[in-house]
Amino acid sequence: MSTVSEADVVSAVNKELFIGGKWAPAAGNATFDVHDPATGEVLCAVADASPQDGIAALEAATAAQADWAAHPPRERGEILRRAYEKLMERQDELGLLMTLEMGKPLAEAKGEIAYAAEFFRWFAEEAVRIDGGYAVAPNGSGRFLVTNQPVGPSLLITPWNFPMAMGTRKIGPAVAAGCTMVIKPAAQTPLSMLALAGILAEAGLPDGVLNVVTTTQAGGVMEPMIRDGRARKLSFTGSTGVGRKLLEQCAGTVMRTSMELGGNAPFLVFEDADLDAAVDGAMQAKMRNIGEACTAANRFYVHSSVADEFSRKLTERMEGLPIGRGTEDGVVVGPLIDTAAIDKVSELVADAAQRGATVLTGGGTVDGPGNFYQPTVLTGVPREARMTSEEIFGPVAPISTFETEDEAIAATNDTEYGLVGYVYTQNLTRALRVSERMETGMVGLNQGVVSNPAAPFGGVKQSGLGREGGTVGIDEFLETKYIAVGGL
């Protein structure tokens, strides 16, 4: 149990919009309520931005762009480094704030603060490594000078499931590259981003470089900024459906885009796998963030010879998970984000059961207040069940069997998504062969977590465009310029 007061961490956050380095109310003093998903109670009210507020934020970012682009890279990196240190110093209070607005258990929330901070530390080091090139023209008559420059004012949209880390994963490379920003956090979880804006201001980020608009009118506020023409980059993390709409809007000004969209992660367990390790990995891949992650294992394909044992062991582990409010000691499974999430998970489980799947454990909601759903394991899930093609975003593990590697790969790739896949086998050649055949941007090979700030994160097919993190993460916020030098 945290010793930090819940009331204190909420009251410490400024609830207004952050535009041009100043906190200000939304037009007309409009606000919306933020709820605790574990109790349904209102935590506080925050500013509800209008389209005019969004344009004001874009104007502030545009006005600050030239000076920020000229800011020394070392100093940009030092700002990120100071912000990293402040995040780590405030890990307890920021973790509690996240648990209150999003629901994840406190230990996991604190872990996300550390993970989020690592993006700032990583990109603090990348800020001084932006390079270019110099070459002699093939005919010897001139020189090629290549440089990388900031893409310009950027629009960032983050989801509710990782409210701090998805922000730092975008803000870190933008700051390092020299881009100004307008960021819109999810309406369900705005407090973490508002707290982060305050920390970056304390760390010395100049006015106008980061602007935060909280709103319940996501489309109404973002579309005018996208179509305005002054923003030159959009980075979005969210559903594939919304991503498609944003891409259509960005086409009007041919805006650079990065899209981290939906997932439908397969989890393959071959007959030679270390089953205890596979179950450990399954628990990580499925239950991280209560299953509310685009990287969550969504489809378990287990070789028929080990399927019963794997199912039994996974069921035992899922049945032993304590459920409750994330602030309580020992809780591992917190609430889902809202009633819509509960309804969707319930529908998917009911659909699978109606089509012949067997519920080994769970399969229902938890009595009482809050948006709680039981950790659930299903076996015999048929290919036509909705949960084989739709993201579950909850604590549900559907298991199907396979006989051959080709069958497993065919099932794995039978989806419009391609974010991440997981493979458990002790056969090295099979491990590499299957990893290469998987149509995914990432593979967890004998491990259930792939996310790391030092590695490139992203998907293929309709799971997205571009990569975040790693040495390539900063490239998404840079434009390459070629200068032809003559007269030599």
ZIDAQUI-V417886 format. One record per run of one state. SS is the DSSP state (alpha for helix, beta for strand, coil for the rest). FROM is the first residue (numbers start at 0). TO is the last residue. If there is no record, write none. Layout:
SS | FROM | TO
SS | FROM | TO
//
This chain:
coil | 0 | 4
alpha | 5 | 10
coil | 11 | 15
beta | 16 | 18
coil | 19 | 20
beta | 21 | 23
coil | 24 | 25
alpha | 26 | 28
coil | 29 | 29
beta | 30 | 34
coil | 35 | 40
beta | 41 | 46
coil | 47 | 49
alpha | 50 | 68
coil | 69 | 71
alpha | 72 | 88
coil | 89 | 89
alpha | 90 | 101
coil | 102 | 104
alpha | 105 | 128
coil | 129 | 131
beta | 132 | 135
coil | 136 | 141
beta | 142 | 149
coil | 150 | 152
beta | 153 | 156
coil | 157 | 163
alpha | 164 | 176
coil | 177 | 179
beta | 180 | 183
coil | 184 | 185
alpha | 186 | 188
coil | 189 | 189
alpha | 190 | 201
coil | 202 | 208
beta | 209 | 211
coil | 212 | 216
alpha | 217 | 227
coil | 228 | 231
beta | 232 | 236
coil | 237 | 238
alpha | 239 | 250
coil | 251 | 254
beta | 255 | 259
coil | 260 | 263
beta | 264 | 268
coil | 269 | 273
alpha | 274 | 290
coil | 291 | 295
beta | 296 | 302
coil | 303 | 305
alpha | 306 | 318
coil | 319 | 321
beta | 322 | 322
coil | 323 | 331
beta | 332 | 332
coil | 333 | 337
alpha | 338 | 353
coil | 354 | 356
beta | 357 | 360
coil | 361 | 363
beta | 364 | 364
coil | 365 | 371
beta | 372 | 372
coil | 373 | 374
beta | 375 | 378
coil | 379 | 384
alpha | 385 | 387
coil | 388 | 394
beta | 395 | 401
coil | 402 | 403
alpha | 404 | 412
coil | 413 | 418
beta | 419 | 423
coil | 424 | 426
alpha | 427 | 436
coil | 437 | 440
beta | 441 | 444
coil | 445 | 455
beta | 456 | 456
coil | 457 | 459
alpha | 460 | 462
beta | 463 | 464
coil | 465 | 466
beta | 467 | 467
coil | 468 | 471
alpha | 472 | 476
beta | 477 | 484
coil | 485 | 487
//
